[in-house]
Amino acid sequence: MPKKKRADLARESLNREPSFENGKIGPCGIMILAGPEKKPFLIHKDLVAHYSPYFRFMIEGHPWRAWVAGEDSSIPLEDVNPATVGLFQQWLYSSKLPNPVCDRPHDDIHYTRSDIEATSLHKTVLLYTFAEQYDTPALKLATMNWILRYVTVNFMFCYPWYETVIVAFAKLEENDPLRRLFIELYADRWTGFEEDAQLRCAPRLPSDFTYGVMKLKG
């Protein structure tokens, strides 16, 4: 989306509330098709357009789309995990995220990649990168606050897995605050002990992450 168009839509969104009538939001829906399997998630157009200039542009401002009021339309997001879109849908309607409780076991020597991807921190980091990619600033702020509470409440044990670091650094810009937070967490909390799951991921760690950690540790 052109930067000027995004900025114009973002400013308009600040002054535009979802349309409620008799206690109900406007009836028109948008179908988000997540992942290669195109799992469908139905979301009210007014709601998603209010929070995301990206989706508002796709719904209202895209020159080659014929969006017809009252008809359900679809937006494919093949590169997004359906679980991430499910959390996005939950947040849109409830403004809530799951409680930031540490679900990383102390005995995690035999953790697999799928075990890591199932942890609440990893899923919330994916939601954060979704908010960045699809221009949803309120969700990005909510997920960052969640991550900060998570690593504060679970002080010593719940810094991110390498797999989570790799995902975040691959999807976020160099100056993103979450990248900086992960560097600071490892510089402050890393003990040098490596579980098998960590060792398998270590060769894929981005150089700007490892350099950042070494620089802070001196």
N, C-alpha and C positions, 0 to 999 in steps of 0.2 A: 504494500500500500504506500502511495506517495506520502512523504513526511508531512507536507502541508495539509493534505487531506486528513491524515491521522490527527494532527494537532487541532484542526477545526472540529472534528467529531468529538475529540476529547473535551474541548471547551463546552460544546453543546451538551454533552452528557452530564456535566456538572449541574446544569440547570434543568435537566429533563428527568422526571421521575417515571417509573413504570406506570402504565395507565391502569388505575383501579376503578372499577365501577360496581357499586353495590357490594363492596367488599371483595371483589374478584378482579384478578388481573386480566388484561385483554386476552381474548381467546386464541389468537393466532400462535401457532407453534412452529418451531424449527427442529428438524431432526438432525442431530449430530451423529455421524457414523464413524465410530472409533475403531482404530486398528485395521489390520489387513482383512479381518473377518467382518468388518463394517457393523459392529454391534451398535444398535440404535439407542439413542438417548433423546427423549422428547423434552424440549425446554421452551418456555414461553419466549417469543421473540422480544417483547418489551423488556423482559427481565435481563436477558443476556445482552441486548443492545445497550441497556443502561450502564452495565458494568464494564463492557468491553468495546472500545472504539473499533477494534478489529472486526468483531462479529457484527457490530452495527453497520460497518462499511459493507460487509458481505451481504447483509440483509437489505440495506436501503440504498447503498451508494455504488454498488458494483454495476458498471455500465452494460455488461453482457448477460446479467441475470434478470430474468423476468419474475420478480417476486409478486405474487398475487395475494392480496389481503384475504385472510380467511382460509388459505390453503397451506397445508404443511409442506415445507421445502426441506432439503437436506444439504448439509455441508460435510463432505468427507474429510476426516483427519486420520489418514492411514498410518501416520508416524506416531500416533499417540496411543498409549496403553488404555484399553477400556476402563481399567480400574481408576485411572487418573481422571477420565471424563466423569466417571461415577462420583468421585469426590468433588469435582467441580460442580456437578449438578446438585449434590447435597449442600454444598456451601451456598450456592445461589438461592436456594429456597429456605435455608435455615440460618445462614450467616455463621455457621459453626463448623469447627473441625474437631476430630477426635481428641480426647484428653492426651496431653503429652506425657504418657507413661512409658518408661523404658521397658522395651520388650526384647532387649538384647541380653541373652543369658550369660552368666559369668563363665559357664562351661561351654564355650562355643568353638571348641577346637575343630569339630567336624562339620561346621556350618558349610552349606553349599551356597551357590549363587542364588538359587531360588529361595533359600531361607533368608538371605540378605534382602532380596527384593520384596519379601513379605513383611519386613519390619516397618513400623510406623514412621521412623525417621526417613527411610529410603522413599517410601510412598509420598511423604510430604515434600521432600526435595523434588521429586518428579512433578508434583503439583505446583511448586514454586517455579520450576522451569517452564511449565505450561503457562502460568500467569505471565511470565516474561515474554514468551514466544507469541502469545495471543493477546497481549496488551490489555491485561486485566489488573490494574494497579492496586485496587482494594484487596484482591485475592493475594497478590504478591506481598503486600504488607501483612496480611493475616497469617500467611504461611511463614514469613520471616519471624513474626512474633511467636508463633508456635515453636519454631526451631530454637529460638533463644530461650524460651521457657523450658524446653526439653533438655537442652544441654546445661541449663542452670540447675534445674531440679535434680537431674541425674548426673551429678558433677563429675565423678571420676570415671564412670564406666561407659558413658554413652556418647563418646565422640564418634564421628561417622566412619563407617567401613570404607576401605579403599574403593570398593565398587561404587559406593555412593559419591565419593570424591570424583571418581572418573566421569560419572554421568554429569555431575554439576559443572565440572570444568569443560566438558565437551559442549554443553548446551548454553553456557552463560558467557557474557562478554567479560573481557579482562578486568574491568573495573567494577564488576558486580560485587556488592557487599557480602554475598554468601560465599563467594570464593575466598575473600579475605578472612571471613569468620572461620572457615575450615582450616586455613593455614594457621591461624592463631590458636585454634583448638589443638592441633597436633603439636605445635611448638610448645604449648603449655602442658599438655596432658599425656603425650605419647611416652610410654615406658620403655620401649624397645622390644617388648615381648610381642611375637607375631604368631597368631593362630594360622592353621593351614589355609583357611579361606583368605586371609590377608596375604600370605606368601604367594598364593596363586595369582593374585591381582597385582602384586607389587611391580612386576615388569611393565605394566600398562599405565602406571601413574604418570601424569603429565609433568614435564620437567619444570614448568613454572610453579607447580605445587611444591615439589620437593625442594626446589631452590628457595622458595619463600619460607618453608619451614626451617631449612638450614640457616638462612639469613637471620631469622628471629632468634634461633637457639644460639647463634654466635659460634 
